[in-house]
Amino acid sequence: MRKPRDFDAELQALTDKARALKTRKQGQLGELVSATGADALSIEQLAGALLDAVAADTARKEAWRKSGVAFFREGGARARKGAGRNAGSASPSGAGAQPPSGEAGAA
């Protein structure tokens, strides 16, 4: 005879795993904010930049994605130094300094 499955234990294990993944993701987002230099912004500025990033058009998000790929390929700190110069060119609308912060939200 087969042993009955303990659905409660399986559900608890999945819940614990989901909680651990969420905690890990939050930690990684915090590390990304620090690595990009966005931790120098006030909370209000960072929240505003992230809200703009969420509402941005597809072409703008694609430009930020490419900039983000370059950031990770070049080792973060080195790429961040050039981010201020490239911020206007990374954005089709030329919105200035918000695209680097938006990268953190797009990730």
Backbone torsions as a table, in degrees:
resi	resn	phi	psi	omega
1	MET	NA	140.2	-178.6
2	ARG	-76.2	146.9	175.9
3	LYS	-78.6	130.9	-179.8
4	PRO	-67.2	145.1	179.0
5	ARG	-73.4	143.7	176.8
6	ASP	-97.4	88.0	-176.5
7	PHE	-63.1	-34.9	179.2
8	ASP	-63.2	-42.4	179.5
9	ALA	-66.9	-41.3	178.7
10	GLU	-64.4	-41.5	178.5
11	LEU	-64.5	-41.0	178.5
12	GLN	-64.2	-40.7	179.0
13	ALA	-63.8	-42.1	177.9
14	LEU	-66.0	-39.3	178.2
15	THR	-63.0	-43.6	178.4
16	ASP	-63.3	-41.1	179.7
17	LYS	-65.2	-42.3	178.7
18	ALA	-63.0	-41.1	179.1
19	ARG	-63.6	-42.8	179.1
20	ALA	-64.4	-40.8	178.1
21	LEU	-64.5	-40.2	179.3
22	LYS	-64.9	-43.0	178.6
23	THR	-62.5	-42.6	178.5
24	ARG	-63.2	-42.3	179.6
25	LYS	-62.8	-42.6	179.2
26	GLN	-62.6	-40.3	177.5
27	GLY	-63.4	-42.2	179.3
28	GLN	-65.1	-37.5	177.8
29	LEU	-65.2	-40.1	176.4
30	GLY	-62.3	-42.7	177.3
31	GLU	-63.0	-38.2	179.8
32	LEU	-65.9	-40.8	177.7
33	VAL	-59.7	-43.9	179.0
34	SER	-67.4	-44.4	-177.0
35	ALA	-63.8	-32.7	-179.2
36	THR	-83.9	-10.5	-177.5
37	GLY	87.3	3.8	-179.1
38	ALA	-70.5	-12.0	177.3
39	ASP	-70.4	-10.5	175.7
40	ALA	-77.5	-16.9	178.5
41	LEU	-79.3	155.4	173.1
42	SER	-71.2	161.0	179.1
43	ILE	-57.8	-40.5	-179.3
44	GLU	-65.1	-42.0	178.6
45	GLN	-64.3	-44.5	-179.6
46	LEU	-63.7	-43.4	178.6
47	ALA	-62.9	-42.5	178.2
48	GLY	-62.4	-42.4	179.1
49	ALA	-64.5	-41.4	179.5
50	LEU	-67.3	-38.1	176.9
51	LEU	-63.8	-40.7	176.1
52	ASP	-63.5	-38.4	-179.9
53	ALA	-64.5	-39.8	179.7
54	VAL	-64.7	-36.9	-176.7
55	ALA	-88.5	-1.9	-175.1
56	ALA	-67.8	157.0	178.3
57	ASP	-74.7	165.7	-175.2
58	THR	-61.2	-41.6	-178.7
59	ALA	-63.2	-40.2	180.0
60	ARG	-66.8	-42.0	178.4
61	LYS	-64.3	-36.3	178.4
62	GLU	-65.8	-40.3	177.3
63	ALA	-63.1	-40.3	177.9
64	TRP	-66.7	-37.5	179.0
65	ARG	-61.3	-45.2	179.3
66	LYS	-62.5	-41.1	177.5
67	SER	-64.3	-37.8	177.8
68	GLY	-66.3	-40.0	176.6
69	VAL	-60.3	-44.7	178.9
70	ALA	-62.6	-39.3	179.0
71	PHE	-57.9	-47.3	-177.6
72	PHE	-73.9	-34.0	178.6
73	ARG	-68.1	-35.6	-174.7
74	GLU	-90.5	3.0	174.5
75	GLY	91.2	19.7	171.4
76	GLY	76.1	-77.9	-173.5
77	ALA	-62.5	-41.1	178.5
78	ARG	-65.9	-40.0	-178.8
79	ALA	-68.7	-33.7	-178.3
80	ARG	-64.3	-34.3	-179.4
81	LYS	-59.4	-34.9	-179.4
82	GLY	-89.2	-6.3	-175.1
83	ALA	-63.1	-36.6	-179.7
84	GLY	-65.1	-36.9	178.6
85	ARG	-71.5	-36.4	-174.7
86	ASN	-89.7	-5.6	-174.2
87	ALA	-59.5	-44.1	-179.2
88	GLY	-68.2	-36.7	-177.8
89	SER	-77.2	-23.4	-179.2
90	ALA	-75.6	-16.5	-175.7
91	SER	-111.2	121.9	-179.9
92	PRO	-59.3	-29.9	-178.3
93	SER	-89.5	-4.7	-179.9
94	GLY	65.1	42.8	-173.7
95	ALA	-77.0	2.7	173.2
96	GLY	87.6	-133.3	-168.1
97	ALA	-82.6	-1.2	-177.0
98	GLN	-76.4	-28.4	-178.2
99	PRO	-56.9	-40.6	178.9
100	PRO	-59.8	-39.4	177.7
101	SER	-69.6	-33.9	178.7
102	GLY	-64.8	-28.0	177.6
103	GLU	-60.0	-37.6	179.8
104	ALA	-64.1	-35.6	179.2
105	GLY	-76.7	-27.9	-178.8
106	ALA	-78.5	-18.0	179.9
107	ALA	-78.9	NA	NA
